[in-house]
Amino acid sequence: MSNPQITLVFATNNQNKVKEIRTILTDPFEIITLTEAGIDIDIPEPHDSLEANASEKSQTIYRLVAKNCFSEDTGLEVEALNGEPGVKSARYAGEGRDFQDNINKLLSNLVNETNRKARFRTVVSLIWEEKEYLFEGICEGHITEDQKGLEGFGYDPVFIPDGATMSFAQMTMEEKNSFSHRKKAIAKLVSFLKNKLHE
C-alpha cells in the first residue's frame, strides 16, 4: 500500500528554489508554492541570522494557511569578507535583487584577495503539526575570479564546491544536488518527516 500524499506549503516566490527543491523532495511529498496556495505576499527578511529569517517566513505562512509548511534562507559566507554577504546575499548590491550586480560587487571586493574560501549555508524552518524544527546544510567551496557557466541562479557562476572542478552554474541540477547545501538541509527534513510518518 502506498503512502498518502503529504502536502507542504513552501514559503517562497522564488521559482528557481521551487524547481530545485522539487527534485529533492519527491513522493510522497507534494510541494505547494505560495502562488498555488493563493498567497501573494513578499515576506520580510529583517533579521541578522539565516535561522531567524527562515523562522519568520515559515511562521508568517503558518499564520495565514494553518497548514504544515516550510521555508529556507540561504546565505553565501565568504571567509575573507568576515562572512559577507551572509543574510544579505540576495540584496548585497542593494534592494533591486539583481544577482549580476551582487556578483560584480562580490568579485570587486575580492580583487587581489588570495583567500577565496566560501561556503553556502541553508537553514530550513519546518512547521509540522504546530511545532517548529530547524535543519542546516552547508557546502564548502571557493569563489572564482570570473564567472563560469550559465545554469543555476544567484552566485552559482562564481562558486565551485570542494571536490569539484566546475562552478554550480556549469552543472546539471543532478550534479549540483550532489554537493548542494540546500539538498543537505532538505535531506535532513525528509529524514525527519519519514520518521514522523512511521511513529
N, C-alpha and C positions, 0 to 999 in steps of 0.2 A: 504494500500500500504506500503510495507516495505521500510526502508531507504536504499539508495545505500551504498555499501561497501566503507569505508573510510580507505585508506591505509596510514600507518605511518611507516617511517623507524626508527627503534630503534638502536641508535648508540652504539652498544656493540658487542663484540665477546664472551661474557660470556653466555653459553648455559643454565646455571642454572638460571640466571636472566631472560632470554628469556622465559623459561618454567614457571617461577613464574608469570611473567607479563602477559603471555597469558591466565593464569587462571583468571586474574583480568580484563584485557582489552578485552572484548568479543564483539560480534556483536553490532553495525555494523562496528566495527574497525578491521582492519586486520594489524597485526604486521609483518613487513618485517625486517629480520636481515641484518646486513652488508653483510654477505656472500650471502644472497639471493638477495641483491641489487647489487652484483658484486663488492663490495668494500673489499679490502684486505689490511687494514692498522691497525696499533696499534696506537690509538690516544693518544698523550701525556696527562699527568695529572700533569702539572708543578706547579700548584697554591697552595696556602696555605689555601684555603677555598673550601668547597664542592660546593658552588654556582658557583665559578669561574671555577672549573674543569668541572662541568656539562655543563656550558655555552660553554666552549672551545670545548667539544665533539659535542654538537649539531650544533654549528656554523661551525665546520670543515666539518661535514657531509652535512650540507645545502649547503655549497660552492661546494661540489662535486656533489650532486644529484639535487639540487634546488627543493626539494620536502618537504612537511610537515614531520617533524621528531622530535624525542625527545631523550634525554639521561638522565641518572641519575648518581649521585655519592652518595655513601653511606659510612658513617664512624661510627665506634664504638667509643663512647666517654666515657671514664672511669673517674669518678669523682676524685678518689684518685691519678690518674696519670695526673691530670690537663688537662683532655680532650684527652689524647692519647688513642689509636693510631690515631684517627681522620682521617684526609685526607690520612694518611699513612697506613690505615688499611690493604690494600692488600699487602703492602711491608714492614710491620712492622719489620720483621726479616731480611730484605734485598730484593734485586731486584728479587730473584728467585720466588717470589709469591707463596711460599709453605705455605698453611694455617696451616699445622701441626706445622711448625716452628714458625709461628706467634702466635698460641695458646700457645705453650710452653713458648715463651718469655713473653706473657701476664700473664700467671699463675705464672711464676717465679717472675715477677715484683710485683705481688700481694701477695706473700708469707708473712704470718703473718699480712696481712692488713685486718682489720675488716670492713672497709668501702668498700663494693663490688658494690656500686651503679654504674650503667652504663646506657647508652641509645644508641640505634641505631638511626641515623638521616639520612634521604634520602632527597636529593634535586633533583627535576626533572626540566629539562630545555626543554621546548617545543617551537619549531619554527613553527608557524601556520600562513600561508599567510604572510610570511616575517617578522613577529614580534615575539619577544621572550617573553615567560611567564615562571615564576618560581613557583613551588609548593613544599611545605615541608611536610614531615611526620616524626613523632617522636614516638618511642616505648621505654618507660622507663622500667628498669628491674635491674637485678644484675648478676654479674659474679659468676659462681660456683667455687668450689675448685678443682673439677676434671671434666673430660669430661663425658657427658651423651648423649647417642643416636647416631645413625648412619645416620640419614636422613639429608637433607639440605646441606649447604655448608658454607665455611668461619668459622666464630666464632659461628655458631649455636650450637655446642655441649657444649659451656660454658656460654650461655646466657639464662636466664629464665626471661620472661617478667612479669611485675607486674600483679597479678591476676591469674597467672598460677603456676602449680607445676612441670611442665615438661620443659625441655630445648627446644629450637626451633628444635634441631636435634632429639627429641623424638616425634615430632608432625607430623601429616599428613599435606599436603600442605593446606588443608582447615582450619585446626586448626591454622596453622601458620598465614594464611591470616587474621584470626580474630583479631590478635594482630599487624600484620606487619606494620612497618614503611613505607615499600615500598608500601604496599596496601593503606595506608592513603594518601601518596603523589599521587599515581595513581588515587585514588578515586577523588581527587580534580581536576586532569587533565581531567578525564572522565566527571565530572560535568561541567567543563568549556567548553569542546568540545560539549557536548549536548546542552548547552545554545547557543553556536555559531551556531549550526545546525538549531536552531529554531528562530534565529534572522530574 
